[in-house]
Amino acid sequence: MDEIAIIGAGAVGAAYGSVFIKNNIQKFSFVANGERANRLLKNGIKVNNEVLYPNVSTGENHGKIKLLLVLVKNYSLESSIEDIQSVIDDNTIILSLLNGVTAVDFLKEKFPNNKVLYGIVMRTDANRIDDNITFQTLGEIQFGEEENIEFSDDVKYVIDIFEKNKIKYHVYEDMVRMLWRKWMVNIGANQISLLTQAKFKYFGEFPEIKKALNCAMQEIVDIAKKKEIHLTTKDKDDMIEVLIHYPPEKKTSMLQDLEAGRKTEIDYFGGTVMKLGKECGVPTPVNEILYYIVKAREKVNCAEHQLSK
């Protein structure tokens, strides 16, 4: 029986992990070592107020995992490489489900003998409140090779796993475009929601928020054009409408991180925009300003949380 695993037991990772645990179709585990592994074994994960006790894969499980879903935060990816190395072999399919546009290339560099697939999670409302992960909508995993005119055997394998577990998915012909489209959404929604503290219900209510989204996201369209990625102004306009009609009480992940005193992924949003803009010769003044203000807000917030402990 092939083993499926997730590394990253945050809100989205735990939500999907709970599905695999309850379905019990394949052997499922979370990848962890040391204190993190001990915590998972002792405390389990709490999802929608139910405590579940998953298997935990450590170095003792090397080579048994056929599909690994990577759901750590971007800033934890490098430190997770050793844990990943301890449980996979060259036959393991790695499905990157991180926000941003840098993770797939990083994983391909670290694991040149493995198939690394592009992937994103869309429209999930998974959220962490204290030790409880809640979700009503699991969302959809969009994934595949860079191009998917015909599905590879690895993509077909993942489709089979998702269908058996009733996990919604979509394989797009151009997954690089879809990766960039979600990153563009994150660039606008996360940074601006953090600074305005706005739930999604305010995105369409206040024209200033919509204008700010448009300005920040247009810089991604400009960079994509230089890099010959098929992202368009229509994509930007369509995704702003999606944001406006998101569940009204939902908050972006970056705003949730700030409120919980956690580190944000700002370096992989605004920080990467600035880096790519310089490489491509595309001015990014909006995201540069957003980056510095969000970064300062994050540092002040973390400092205040430390003082309150």
C-alpha positions as CSV (number, residue, x, y, z in Angstrom):
1,M,0.0,0.0,0.0
2,D,1.5,3.3,-1.1
3,E,2.1,5.8,1.6
4,I,0.9,9.4,1.3
5,A,2.5,12.1,3.5
6,I,2.2,15.8,4.3
7,I,5.0,18.0,5.7
8,G,3.5,21.0,7.4
9,A,0.7,20.6,9.9
10,G,-0.5,24.2,9.8
11,A,-4.1,25.1,9.0
12,V,-4.2,23.9,5.4
13,G,-1.9,20.9,6.0
14,A,-3.9,19.7,9.0
15,A,-7.2,20.2,7.1
16,Y,-6.1,18.0,4.2
17,G,-4.4,15.6,6.7
18,S,-7.7,15.1,8.5
19,V,-9.3,13.9,5.2
20,F,-6.6,11.3,4.6
21,I,-6.8,10.1,8.2
22,K,-10.5,9.7,8.2
23,N,-10.7,8.1,4.8
24,N,-7.9,5.6,5.7
25,I,-7.6,4.5,2.0
26,Q,-3.8,4.8,1.9
27,K,-1.4,4.7,4.8
28,F,-1.0,8.4,5.7
29,S,1.5,10.3,7.9
30,F,2.8,13.7,8.7
31,V,6.6,14.1,8.2
32,A,8.3,15.4,11.3
33,N,11.3,14.8,13.5
34,G,12.4,15.6,17.0
35,E,10.1,17.7,19.3
36,R,7.6,18.3,16.4
37,A,7.2,14.6,15.9
38,N,6.8,14.0,19.7
39,R,4.1,16.8,19.8
40,L,2.1,15.2,16.9
41,L,2.3,11.8,18.5
42,K,1.3,13.0,21.9
43,N,-1.3,15.7,21.1
44,G,-2.4,14.8,17.6
45,I,-4.1,17.5,15.5
46,K,-7.4,19.1,16.4
47,V,-9.6,19.7,13.4
48,N,-13.1,21.1,13.6
49,N,-13.0,20.4,17.4
50,E,-12.1,16.7,16.8
51,V,-8.7,15.4,18.0
52,L,-7.0,13.0,15.5
53,Y,-3.9,11.0,16.0
54,P,-1.9,10.6,12.8
55,N,1.0,8.4,12.0
56,V,4.3,10.3,11.9
57,S,7.1,9.6,9.4
58,T,10.6,10.0,10.6
59,G,13.9,8.7,9.1
60,E,12.9,5.2,10.0
61,N,10.3,5.4,7.1
62,H,12.9,6.2,4.4
63,G,11.7,5.3,0.9
64,K,8.2,4.3,1.8
65,I,6.4,7.5,0.8
66,K,5.1,7.6,-2.8
67,L,3.5,11.1,-2.7
68,L,4.6,14.0,-0.4
69,L,2.5,17.1,-0.2
70,V,4.6,20.1,0.9
71,L,2.6,22.6,2.9
72,V,5.1,24.3,5.1
73,K,5.5,28.1,5.1
74,N,8.0,29.5,2.7
75,Y,10.3,30.6,5.4
76,S,10.4,27.1,6.8
77,L,11.1,25.3,3.5
78,E,14.9,25.3,3.7
79,S,14.9,24.0,7.3
80,S,12.4,21.2,6.3
81,I,14.8,19.8,3.6
82,E,16.5,17.5,6.0
83,D,13.2,16.1,7.2
84,I,12.1,15.5,3.6
85,Q,15.4,13.8,2.8
86,S,15.0,11.5,5.7
87,V,11.7,9.9,4.4
88,I,11.8,9.9,0.6
89,D,13.6,8.2,-2.2
90,D,14.0,8.9,-5.9
91,N,10.5,7.4,-6.6
92,T,8.7,9.9,-4.4
93,I,6.5,12.4,-6.1
94,I,6.8,15.8,-4.4
95,L,3.8,18.1,-4.8
96,S,4.6,21.7,-3.8
97,L,1.6,23.6,-2.4
98,L,3.3,26.6,-1.0
99,N,2.3,30.2,-1.7
100,G,4.6,32.2,-4.0
101,V,6.6,31.4,-7.1
102,T,10.0,30.3,-5.7
103,A,9.3,26.9,-4.0
104,V,9.1,24.6,-7.0
105,D,12.5,25.7,-8.3
106,F,14.0,25.4,-4.9
107,L,12.6,21.9,-4.4
108,K,13.8,20.9,-7.9
109,E,17.3,22.1,-7.1
110,K,17.3,20.1,-3.8
111,F,15.8,17.0,-5.2
112,P,17.0,16.7,-8.8
113,N,16.1,13.0,-9.1
114,N,12.5,13.4,-8.0
115,K,9.4,14.5,-9.9
116,V,8.4,17.9,-8.4
117,L,4.9,19.1,-9.4
118,Y,3.5,22.6,-9.4
119,G,0.5,23.1,-7.1
120,I,-1.6,25.6,-5.3
121,V,-4.6,25.4,-2.9
122,M,-7.5,27.7,-3.9
123,R,-10.6,28.8,-2.1
124,T,-10.0,27.0,1.2
125,D,-11.3,28.6,4.4
126,A,-9.0,26.6,6.7
127,N,-8.1,28.7,9.8
128,R,-6.2,28.1,13.1
129,I,-7.7,29.5,16.3
130,D,-5.4,28.5,19.2
131,D,-4.9,24.8,18.8
132,N,-8.0,24.1,16.7
133,I,-8.0,24.0,12.9
134,T,-11.4,24.9,11.5
135,F,-12.7,24.6,7.9
136,Q,-16.0,24.4,6.1
137,T,-14.6,24.5,2.6
138,L,-11.5,22.5,1.9
139,G,-11.0,24.2,-1.4
140,E,-9.4,22.9,-4.6
141,I,-5.9,21.7,-5.3
142,Q,-4.7,22.9,-8.7
143,F,-1.6,21.1,-9.8
144,G,0.4,19.5,-12.6
145,E,3.6,19.6,-14.6
146,E,4.7,22.9,-16.0
147,E,2.6,22.1,-19.1
148,N,-0.3,19.6,-19.1
149,I,-1.4,19.1,-22.7
150,E,-1.3,15.4,-22.0
151,F,-1.2,14.1,-18.4
152,S,2.0,12.4,-17.3
153,D,1.9,9.2,-15.3
154,D,2.8,11.1,-12.2
155,V,-0.1,13.5,-12.6
156,K,-2.4,10.6,-13.3
157,Y,-1.2,8.9,-10.1
158,V,-2.0,12.1,-8.0
159,I,-5.4,12.4,-9.7
160,D,-6.2,8.8,-8.7
161,I,-5.2,9.6,-5.0
162,F,-7.4,12.7,-5.0
163,E,-10.4,11.0,-6.6
164,K,-10.2,8.1,-4.1
165,N,-10.2,10.6,-1.2
166,K,-12.9,12.9,-2.8
167,I,-10.4,15.9,-2.8
168,K,-11.4,18.5,-5.4
169,Y,-8.7,19.2,-7.9
170,H,-8.0,20.7,-11.4
171,V,-5.1,20.2,-13.7
172,Y,-4.6,23.3,-15.9
173,E,-2.7,23.2,-19.2
174,D,-0.4,26.0,-18.0
175,M,0.4,25.6,-14.3
176,V,3.1,28.3,-14.3
177,R,0.4,30.8,-15.2
178,M,-1.9,29.5,-12.4
179,L,0.9,29.7,-9.9
180,W,1.6,33.3,-10.8
181,R,-2.1,34.1,-10.8
182,K,-2.5,33.0,-7.2
183,W,0.8,34.7,-6.2
184,M,-0.6,37.9,-7.8
185,V,-3.7,37.5,-5.6
186,N,-1.6,37.0,-2.5
187,I,0.5,40.0,-3.3
188,G,-2.5,42.2,-3.3
189,A,-4.8,40.7,-0.8
190,N,-2.4,39.6,2.0
191,Q,-0.3,42.8,2.2
192,I,-3.3,45.2,1.9
193,S,-5.5,43.2,4.3
194,L,-2.7,43.2,6.9
195,L,-2.3,47.0,6.7
196,T,-6.0,47.7,6.7
197,Q,-7.0,44.8,9.0
198,A,-9.8,44.2,6.5
199,K,-11.9,41.1,6.3
200,F,-12.9,40.2,2.8
201,K,-16.3,41.8,3.2
202,Y,-14.6,45.2,3.1
203,F,-12.7,44.5,-0.2
204,G,-15.7,45.5,-2.3
205,E,-17.2,47.9,0.1
206,F,-14.4,50.5,0.2
207,P,-13.1,51.7,-3.2
208,E,-9.7,52.6,-1.7
209,I,-9.0,48.9,-1.0
210,K,-10.0,47.9,-4.6
211,K,-7.7,50.6,-6.0
212,A,-4.8,49.5,-3.8
213,L,-5.3,45.9,-5.0
214,N,-5.3,47.0,-8.6
215,C,-2.1,49.0,-8.2
216,A,-0.2,46.2,-6.4
217,M,-1.4,43.4,-8.7
218,Q,-0.7,45.3,-11.9
219,E,3.1,45.2,-11.1
220,I,2.9,41.4,-11.2
221,V,1.2,41.5,-14.6
222,D,4.1,43.8,-15.8
223,I,6.8,41.5,-14.5
224,A,5.0,38.4,-15.9
225,K,4.9,40.0,-19.4
226,K,8.7,40.5,-19.2
227,K,9.2,36.9,-18.2
228,E,6.8,35.7,-20.9
229,I,4.4,34.2,-18.5
230,H,0.8,34.3,-19.8
231,L,-0.7,36.5,-17.0
232,T,-3.0,39.2,-18.3
233,T,-4.8,42.4,-17.1
234,K,-8.0,40.4,-17.4
235,D,-6.6,37.8,-14.9
236,K,-6.0,40.7,-12.5
237,D,-9.5,42.1,-12.9
238,D,-11.1,38.7,-12.6
239,M,-9.1,37.8,-9.5
240,I,-10.1,41.2,-7.8
241,E,-13.7,40.2,-8.4
242,V,-13.0,36.8,-6.8
243,L,-11.5,38.5,-3.7
244,I,-14.5,40.8,-3.5
245,H,-16.9,37.8,-3.4
246,Y,-14.8,35.7,-1.0
247,P,-16.6,34.6,2.3
248,P,-17.1,37.9,3.9
249,E,-15.9,37.1,7.4
250,K,-12.7,35.3,6.3
251,K,-9.3,36.9,6.8
252,T,-6.2,36.5,4.7
253,S,-3.5,34.1,6.1
254,M,-1.1,37.1,6.5
255,L,-3.6,39.0,8.7
256,Q,-4.2,35.9,10.7
257,D,-0.4,35.4,11.2
258,L,0.0,39.0,12.3
259,E,-2.9,38.8,14.8
260,A,-1.4,35.6,16.3
261,G,2.1,37.2,16.6
262,R,3.5,34.8,14.0
263,K,6.1,35.6,11.3
264,T,4.5,36.4,7.9
265,E,5.5,35.4,4.4
266,I,6.2,39.0,3.3
267,D,9.7,38.3,2.0
268,Y,8.1,35.8,-0.5
269,F,5.4,38.3,-1.5
270,G,6.6,41.9,-1.7
271,G,10.2,40.9,-1.3
272,T,10.2,38.6,-4.3
273,V,8.3,41.3,-6.4
274,M,11.1,43.8,-5.7
275,K,13.8,41.2,-6.6
276,L,12.1,40.1,-9.8
277,G,11.3,43.7,-10.8
278,K,15.0,44.6,-10.6
279,E,16.0,41.6,-12.6
280,C,13.4,42.4,-15.3
281,G,13.8,46.2,-15.3
282,V,10.2,46.7,-14.2
283,P,9.5,49.4,-11.6
284,T,7.7,48.1,-8.5
285,P,7.1,51.3,-6.4
286,V,3.8,50.1,-4.9
287,N,5.0,46.8,-3.7
288,E,8.3,48.3,-2.5
289,I,6.3,50.7,-0.2
290,L,4.0,47.8,0.9
291,Y,6.9,45.6,1.6
292,Y,8.7,48.1,3.9
293,I,5.5,49.0,5.8
294,V,4.4,45.4,6.2
295,K,7.9,44.3,7.3
296,A,8.0,47.1,9.9
297,R,4.5,46.2,11.1
298,E,5.5,42.6,11.5
299,K,8.6,43.4,13.5
300,V,6.8,45.8,15.8
301,N,4.0,43.3,16.2
302,C,6.4,40.4,17.1
303,A,8.2,42.7,19.5
304,E,5.0,43.6,21.3
305,H,3.9,40.0,21.5
306,Q,7.3,39.1,23.1
307,L,6.9,41.9,25.7
308,S,3.4,40.7,26.6
309,K,4.6,37.2,27.4
